Amino acid sequence: MTSDARLEEALRSIGSELAPPAGWEDRVLAATVGPAHVAAPAPRRARWWMFAAPALACAAAAAVYLWWPRSTLPVQQLALAVSVEHGGPIVRGTTAHPGDTLVASTTGGAAHTAIWIYRDDHELVMSCTSSPCRVTLTARGDYSIVALSSDAPLPTPHGTLDDDVSAAAKSGATYTIEPVEVR
């Protein structure tokens, strides 16, 4: 016998000792059927409340959502527009210069809005409660234009940008800041 034939014979005999005994299928089927005199258990009755409770919860949530009072006016986000009207002699560049007029206006926001204008973050130049806010620029510096909006009345600014904006934010106001360089 050649080595290939011996190898094939060995491969065929692998696992032959693991074959199930004869008649094993009949024994398994007989065990699953059981004796004829034993009654099958009664089917479990579905409990109606297991289906009704989630349905009632969904219906209640839908009713609350549909009839909950809502504001009829959409809330618009606060927007700030800043422009510079050149009033002095014509100079090169697009930056603002002393003698120009700064115009700041707001749109959207809540019931109370204001515009605060600071120079170099520590000098309050102007505070406006109506839009547009116009101010003639008299000095060079870095100006910060702050637009504020709140449902409650806004606090009165006292002079420094950081302190005033912090007080407004603590009272629930939203704000946006736009820088302008005057050279």
PAKOL-363075 format. One record per residue (C-alpha): residue in three letters; x negated, y, z negated. Coordinates in steps of 0.5 Angstrom, whole numbers, padded with zeros to 4 digits. Layout:
BEGIN
[node 'ALA',[X,Y,Z]] ...
END
This chain:
BEGIN
[node 'MET',[0000,0000,0000]] [node 'THR',[-0003,0007,0002]] [node 'SER',[-0004,0012,-0003]] [node 'ASP',[0002,0016,0000]] [node 'ALA',[0007,0010,0000]] [node 'ARG',[0005,0010,-0008]] [node 'LEU',[0006,0017,-0009]] [node 'GLU',[0013,0017,-0005]] [node 'GLU',[0015,0011,-0010]] [node 'ALA',[0013,0014,-0016]] [node 'LEU',[0017,0020,-0014]] [node 'ARG',[0023,0016,-0013]] [node 'SER',[0023,0013,-0020]] [node 'ILE',[0022,0019,-0024]] [node 'GLY',[0028,0020,-0028]] [node 'SER',[0031,0014,-0027]] [node 'GLU',[0031,0012,-0034]] [node 'LEU',[0036,0019,-0035]] [node 'ALA',[0042,0016,-0031]] [node 'PRO',[0048,0016,-0035]] [node 'PRO',[0051,0009,-0037]] [node 'ALA',[0056,0006,-0032]] [node 'GLY',[0063,0008,-0034]] [node 'TRP',[0061,0015,-0037]] [node 'GLU',[0066,0019,-0033]] [node 'ASP',[0072,0015,-0035]] [node 'ARG',[0070,0015,-0043]] [node 'VAL',[0070,0023,-0042]] [node 'LEU',[0077,0023,-0039]] [node 'ALA',[0080,0019,-0044]] [node 'ALA',[0077,0023,-0050]] [node 'THR',[0080,0030,-0047]] [node 'VAL',[0087,0027,-0046]] [node 'GLY',[0088,0024,-0053]] [node 'PRO',[0094,0020,-0055]] [node 'ALA',[0101,0021,-0053]] [node 'HIS',[0104,0022,-0059]] [node 'VAL',[0100,0028,-0061]] [node 'ALA',[0104,0034,-0060]] [node 'ALA',[0101,0040,-0056]] [node 'PRO',[0101,0046,-0061]] [node 'ALA',[0106,0052,-0059]] [node 'PRO',[0104,0057,-0055]] [node 'ARG',[0102,0064,-0059]] [node 'ARG',[0107,0069,-0059]] [node 'ALA',[0105,0076,-0056]] [node 'ARG',[0106,0081,-0062]] [node 'TRP',[0109,0087,-0058]] [node 'TRP',[0106,0092,-0063]] [node 'MET',[0099,0090,-0060]] [node 'PHE',[0101,0093,-0054]] [node 'ALA',[0106,0099,-0056]] [node 'ALA',[0101,0102,-0061]] [node 'PRO',[0096,0104,-0056]] [node 'ALA',[0101,0106,-0051]] [node 'LEU',[0105,0111,-0056]] [node 'ALA',[0098,0114,-0058]] [node 'CYS',[0097,0115,-0050]] [node 'ALA',[0103,0118,-0050]] [node 'ALA',[0102,0123,-0056]] [node 'ALA',[0096,0125,-0053]] [node 'ALA',[0099,0127,-0046]] [node 'ALA',[0104,0131,-0050]] [node 'VAL',[0099,0135,-0054]] [node 'TYR',[0095,0136,-0048]] [node 'LEU',[0101,0138,-0044]] [node 'TRP',[0104,0143,-0049]] [node 'TRP',[0098,0146,-0053]] [node 'PRO',[0099,0153,-0052]] [node 'ARG',[0093,0156,-0047]] [node 'SER',[0091,0163,-0045]] [node 'THR',[0094,0165,-0039]] [node 'LEU',[0088,0169,-0037]] [node 'PRO',[0082,0166,-0034]] [node 'VAL',[0076,0168,-0038]] [node 'GLN',[0071,0172,-0034]] [node 'GLN',[0063,0171,-0036]] [node 'LEU',[0060,0178,-0037]] [node 'ALA',[0056,0181,-0032]] [node 'LEU',[0051,0187,-0031]] [node 'ALA',[0049,0191,-0025]] [node 'VAL',[0044,0196,-0026]] [node 'SER',[0042,0201,-0020]] [node 'VAL',[0038,0207,-0020]] [node 'GLU',[0039,0214,-0016]] [node 'HIS',[0033,0217,-0014]] [node 'GLY',[0034,0225,-0016]] [node 'GLY',[0027,0228,-0016]] [node 'PRO',[0022,0229,-0011]] [node 'ILE',[0021,0223,-0006]] [node 'VAL',[0015,0218,-0008]] [node 'ARG',[0012,0212,-0006]] [node 'GLY',[0015,0205,-0009]] [node 'THR',[0022,0203,-0011]] [node 'THR',[0021,0203,-0018]] [node 'ALA',[0025,0209,-0022]] [node 'HIS',[0021,0215,-0024]] [node 'PRO',[0023,0221,-0029]] [node 'GLY',[0029,0225,-0026]] [node 'ASP',[0032,0219,-0023]] [node 'THR',[0039,0217,-0026]] [node 'LEU',[0040,0210,-0029]] [node 'VAL',[0047,0207,-0027]] [node 'ALA',[0049,0201,-0031]] [node 'SER',[0056,0198,-0031]] [node 'THR',[0059,0191,-0033]] [node 'THR',[0065,0187,-0031]] [node 'GLY',[0068,0181,-0034]] [node 'GLY',[0067,0179,-0041]] [node 'ALA',[0072,0179,-0047]] [node 'ALA',[0076,0185,-0050]] [node 'HIS',[0071,0189,-0053]] [node 'THR',[0065,0191,-0048]] [node 'ALA',[0059,0196,-0049]] [node 'ILE',[0052,0198,-0046]] [node 'TRP',[0046,0200,-0050]] [node 'ILE',[0040,0203,-0047]] [node 'TYR',[0033,0203,-0050]] [node 'ARG',[0026,0205,-0048]] [node 'ASP',[0020,0201,-0051]] [node 'ASP',[0025,0197,-0055]] [node 'HIS',[0025,0201,-0061]] [node 'GLU',[0029,0208,-0058]] [node 'LEU',[0036,0208,-0057]] [node 'VAL',[0037,0212,-0051]] [node 'MET',[0045,0211,-0050]] [node 'SER',[0050,0207,-0052]] [node 'CYS',[0057,0207,-0048]] [node 'THR',[0063,0203,-0049]] [node 'SER',[0066,0205,-0042]] [node 'SER',[0063,0203,-0035]] [node 'PRO',[0059,0205,-0032]] [node 'CYS',[0054,0208,-0036]] [node 'ARG',[0050,0214,-0033]] [node 'VAL',[0043,0216,-0036]] [node 'THR',[0038,0221,-0033]] [node 'LEU',[0031,0218,-0035]] [node 'THR',[0027,0223,-0038]] [node 'ALA',[0021,0219,-0040]] [node 'ARG',[0016,0214,-0037]] [node 'GLY',[0017,0207,-0041]] [node 'ASP',[0020,0200,-0040]] [node 'TYR',[0027,0201,-0041]] [node 'SER',[0032,0195,-0043]] [node 'ILE',[0039,0195,-0041]] [node 'VAL',[0044,0191,-0046]] [node 'ALA',[0051,0189,-0044]] [node 'LEU',[0055,0186,-0050]] [node 'SER',[0062,0183,-0050]] [node 'SER',[0066,0180,-0056]] [node 'ASP',[0073,0179,-0058]] [node 'ALA',[0072,0183,-0064]] [node 'PRO',[0070,0190,-0064]] [node 'LEU',[0062,0191,-0063]] [node 'PRO',[0057,0193,-0069]] [node 'THR',[0054,0200,-0068]] [node 'PRO',[0047,0200,-0065]] [node 'HIS',[0042,0204,-0070]] [node 'GLY',[0036,0204,-0066]] [node 'THR',[0032,0198,-0065]] [node 'LEU',[0033,0193,-0059]] [node 'ASP',[0032,0187,-0063]] [node 'ASP',[0036,0189,-0070]] [node 'ASP',[0042,0191,-0066]] [node 'VAL',[0042,0185,-0061]] [node 'SER',[0041,0181,-0067]] [node 'ALA',[0047,0184,-0071]] [node 'ALA',[0051,0184,-0065]] [node 'ALA',[0050,0176,-0064]] [node 'LYS',[0051,0175,-0071]] [node 'SER',[0058,0178,-0070]] [node 'GLY',[0060,0173,-0065]] [node 'ALA',[0058,0178,-0059]] [node 'THR',[0055,0175,-0052]] [node 'TYR',[0050,0179,-0049]] [node 'THR',[0045,0180,-0043]] [node 'ILE',[0039,0184,-0042]] [node 'GLU',[0036,0187,-0036]] [node 'PRO',[0029,0191,-0036]] [node 'VAL',[0028,0197,-0032]] [node 'GLU',[0021,0200,-0031]] [node 'VAL',[0020,0208,-0031]] [node 'ARG',[0013,0210,-0028]] 
END
